[in-house]
Structures are given as C-alpha cells and as structure tokens.
Amino acid sequence: MHIWTEMTIKEGLSWAKEQLQEACERPAFEAELLLAYHLGKDRTYLLTHDMDIFADVNAFQKLIQRRAVHEPYEYIVGSASFYDIHLDVEEGVLIPRPETEILIDLVAEIIEKENITRMAEIGIGSGAISVILARKFPHLHIIATDICDTPLKVAGKNIETFGLSKQIELRKSNLIDAVPEVLELVVSNPPYIAEDFLLESNVIDYEPKEALFGGRMGDELLKQIILDVKDRGIKYLACEMGYDQKEPLQDFVNKIGVKYIKFYKDLAEFDRGFILKF
Ligand SMILES: C[S@@+](CC[C@H](N)C(=O)[O-])C[C@H]1O[C@@H](n2cnc3c(N)ncnc32)[C@H](O)[C@@H]1O
C-alpha cells in the first residue's frame, strides 16, 4: 500500500473507495462516512472542502484498513444507529439490527394495552431494546440480564447516557435465574443461530459468539426461555428468532400449552419472531 504523507479530501476519498471495493457494498459511501468521522465533520463538509489537505492521513488510512478486512463500521466508530438514537458499541457486544425494531414496536403495543410497569429483558447486549422501551414508557421498570460482562458494561454506559438508570436495572444472570421479582412480560432477542450455520466474515470474525449461537439447532435457548417464563407464571413473552424456527417452536408450544402464539415477519418477509401469551 502506498503511504501518503499528504492528501486532499478528494484524494483521500478516492484512495479509500479503492481500498474498500472488496469489503463493502457501498465503498464510496463508507469512505465518506469514515473520513467524516476522522475529521469530526459531517459528509457535506467533504463536498464543500474537497481540495483541502487534511490532518493525520496515517490515522485515516488505519481506519480504512480495518474496514477493508471486514471489521464492522460500527465497531470502528464505536457507535450504532438504532431506532431514533445512537448507541455506543464495541467488540464483545452485538451490533443492534434494524429488524429488532419490529420486536420493540410489538412489545410497545402490549405494554400500552396492558398497562405493564414491570418487565425483564434477557440478553441486553448494547441496551437497544430496553433503552428504547424505557424512553417510550417513563413509568416502565425493566430488569435486564446478560451472561457476559462486556454487554453489561456497554449497556450501563448507554443507560447512563440517556438518563435511564432509575428505570433499567442490570443483572449478570443466565436467562432470568437472578430475577425472582414478579414480572408481567419478558422480551428477548437471544442467540438463535445454529452452531454450523455459515456467517459472513464481518459477523463471525468480529461479533461475540455468545450473542449469535443458540445451540446445535439454534432454538435451544429460545425453548428454555419459553419454559422458564411458563414456570414463573409470567403472562407475556416476546422474542426474536431465526427465519426457519417457526415450525419447531410452534410444535414445542403445542406440547407445553399456551393461550396463543403469534409469529411475525421482518421487512424481507422472513419469519422473525413471536409474541406468546400463557
Ligand atoms: C443477539 S444478542 C441481543 C442483544 C440486544 N438485546 C439486541 O437486540 O441488540 C444476545 C445477547 O444475549 C446474551 N446472552 C447469551 N446467552 C445468555 C444467557 N444464557 N442468559 C443471558 N444472556 C445471554 C449475549 O451475551 C448477548 O448480549
């Protein structure tokens, strides 16, 4: 790779686009995002200052090299856009996915309809689900668990950023083992990928295995969550799931007995989750 000591913004963008050709679907766009991040400016600044020489070319080249080997953009900049906010993220925490916004909207409908004030989230990750729900419902109290330390640390930071420490309580726990309180609803986007499923390099090489794999078939943890919620006498459970898990989960709940289970699809029309009532 040619080491530049000086570059104009225009040259920087053209060089970066070339480097990102293989790793990114939209190399020019990501080159702009990363240069804007490097400069602490927005993208329009790049257009209006394209002949300016910019500072610390070397640090910019390092950012581009990270992205060129498939490191997710969100880990490089330490932030992910989700719903109507930006959340801090870092390696060790799942980058929140847009499809999880559908789960949040369905849960919000139940909270509103049933006037729910106490609920739990299993596997908080960055805090995506709990932070959005707590912002929507100022009287809602959420106990959120995770089995790993990094998500608990990062979620804690995001909870503080949005001033939600009084509403969201964090606990290190397997599922809801450490949550003995009476609850009306549990939400979870648990790990649900089968252990032999082939994932893209940006996911498998960077995102935490604990957030991805749900067992040999993938739905083992989901089934355990369903059983735990039933045993605890909790009325509602809302979960995200894999596109191929509707049938096994329908069979499973038919056996254990539920009032109803309603499956929902994501924007690509794949089965993506369910709302269950006991
Ligand atoms: C798919 S990520 C979801 C993160 C976040 N809720 C979101 O939607 O972006 C699953 C999370 O569950 C956590 N987790 C995995 N197994 C768990 C368990 N047995 N008990 C509690 N949390 C668990 C992982 O560490 C990870 O943070």
The ligand as an ORCA input file, in Angstrom:
! r2SCAN-3c Opt
* xyz 0 1
  C     -28.462    -11.458     19.938
  S     -27.750    -10.574     21.315
  C     -29.021     -9.345     21.561
  C     -28.511     -8.073     22.161
  C     -29.557     -6.939     22.232
  N     -30.685     -7.301     23.052
  C     -30.040     -6.576     20.848
  O     -31.175     -6.916     20.490
  O     -29.273     -5.962     20.096
  C     -27.994    -11.733     22.633
  C     -27.438    -11.323     23.986
  O     -27.775    -12.365     24.911
  C     -26.674    -12.606     25.780
  N     -26.817    -13.995     26.272
  C     -26.442    -15.143     25.662
  N     -26.773    -16.210     26.410
  C     -27.383    -15.732     27.520
  C     -27.962    -16.337     28.677
  N     -27.956    -17.658     28.840
  N     -28.500    -15.538     29.629
  C     -28.493    -14.185     29.486
  N     -27.966    -13.554     28.410
  C     -27.416    -14.310     27.435
  C     -25.464    -12.355     24.912
  O     -24.321    -12.074     25.685
  C     -25.926    -11.163     24.049
  O     -25.596     -9.949     24.647
*
